[in-house]
Amino acid sequence: MKENVSTPIYSITPFTLLDYAHQSACILWFAGCNMRCLYCYNPEIVLGKGTISFEKTLAFLHSRKNLLDAVVFSGGECLLHKNITELIFEVKKMGFLVKIDTNGSQPKVLKTLIENQLIDYIALDFKALPEHFEKITQSTLFSAFEKSLHLLLESQLPFEVRTTVHSELIREKDIQLMIAYLENKKYSGNYYIQYFVNDVKTLAKLGHSFRELDSQKLSTSKIKVCIRK
């Protein structure tokens, strides 16, 4: 890789057993995002700038070869960054599994990564249906998300769909409609609900969020709702 191409990475979590199922991993947190989700609890990452270059990142990863199974690319929105494909290629060459956390706004980049077999697992954030999407994300990127969902459905790549729920923004009936949308798109499997964490700094000032969803009631014959505490 060329020297000092960019410094897109805000920070690195050197070890986690929670972010990639059944794998030991580190997390690369990429600064910047093209959404401004009201409930986002990473405002310093979304609004901040990177401090760690690709070169320093690769040096860190070389030191973790044979110690970690995987690298998680998160943020912010990691797929926004120039040279991300090149970085992922280098990470794969080291023998790591690669997981991408994405809001689905970069289907062209995602398509390239899938076609080049550079991803092992994807976590796709399903923010909301069109009628609530712009309010929650402060963006008009639903159609891009939908293209990314279609790409994943057409591929053989393992992936999950997940939604962060703040009870003021997404109600039970909205989740039911989102499940119906996924079923209509022929998605089947697990649908992960992540409750908003109260009393943390977020992009917008929000009230208390209640945790009232019943996963068994929401689940269907094709989609199992799983609530992550």
C-alpha positions, 0 to 999 in steps of 0.5 A: 500500500502507498504510504500515508494514503489516509488516516480514516480510523478513529480508534481500535478495540484490540480484542472482543468476543462479542462482535463476531459470533464464535470468533475472537476479533478486533474492531476498527472504528472508522470516523465519519458517516453519511447518516446522523441517526438521532440515537447514535451513541458514537457521536465522537466517531461520526463527527470526528476525524481519523487518527490512525493510518492504514499503515499503522493499522496494518502494523497492529494487525500483523502483531495479532496474526495467529492470535485473533480470528477476525477483524471487524470494520465498523464506525461510523460507516467504514465503506465510505472511505477511499482505499477501503477495498485495498485495506480489506484485501491486505487484511484478508491476505493476513488470514483474518476473517472479515466482518463489515458493519454497514448502514447499507449506503454504499452498494457499489462498494459492497458489490465489489467486495462481494464479487472479490470474496473479501467479506466473510460476514455482514451486519446490515443496519435496517434503520427504518422504513421510508416513512420514518427513515429520513427523520431517524437518519437525517438522510435520504439513503433508503434506496441505497440501503435497499440495493445493498439488501438485494445484493446480500439476498442474491449472494451466498454471503452470510449476513444478519439484519439488525435494528436499533430501537428507541421506543420514541422513534420505532414502535412495535407496529413499526417493527411488525411492518419492517418484518413484513418488508423483509419477508416480502424481500424473501429474507429469512432467518434471524432479525436482531433488535438492539435496544437503545441504551439509556443515559449515554451521549447521543447525537440528538437529545432523546427521552427514556426508551422503554424495552417492551418488545416481545420477540416471540410475539413478533417472530414469524414462521420465516423470521426469528426476532432476537433481542440483544440486551 
